[in-house]
Amino acid sequence: MLNVFKDYSSSLNDLLAEYNWENVYKLAKALRLAWANRKRVFLCGNGGSAANAMHLANDLIYGVSPDNEDGIMAHTLSCNQSVITCLANDLSYEDIFSYQLSVLGDQGDILITLSGSGNSPNIIKAIHKAKDIKVKTFGIFGFSGGQALGLVDVAVHFPIDDMQISEDCQQIVGHMVMRWLKENPAYPKRN
């Protein structure tokens, strides 16, 4: 009866125990540089990955520097329902992230895409747009990494064919990066 819980936790533990964390460190360093240079960080995902993107944006805005009011300028492209429904209706669902990025993004900013499969057309289009406007691209993916794996500048890829564990890994990476940034802030603590 408890096999589902044991199997799930074993799969997650095995995946994390064997993972090479070098690209997570690259993500953390890039975020610190963006923070120091007052660049924006954009995040996007669909479904559970959209919720994880919102959580990570919260951690970047507040969690990295709760005492300073000097958090990272993070924005989740899946948050504004008015904008999303307008773009999906007037353009296409594939354009909901890329269009926002074309308006809000600037050279030197960062885009973090979160996707279980790495094949969502709106994620792929956002990565292409980011490259067009010289926004550095990162992705946190599961499964095979899909099309997005070969498109982003730096991929954090957990090769597991399980959507829930893929989404767990997005949160784990987000919390690891937040903790590293909190311990290595771009700004000194205010008195």
Buried (B, 14 or more C-beta within 10 A) or exposed (E): EEEEEEEBEEBBEEBBEEBEEEBBEBBBBBBBBBBEEEBBBBBBBBBBBBBBBBBBBBBBBBBBBEEBEBBBBBBBBBBBEEBBEEBBEEEEBBBBBBBBBBEBBEEBBBBBBBBBBBBBEBBBBBBEBBBEBEBBBBBBBBBEBBBBBEBBBBBBBBEBEBBBBBBBBBBBBBBBBBBBBEEEBBEEEEE
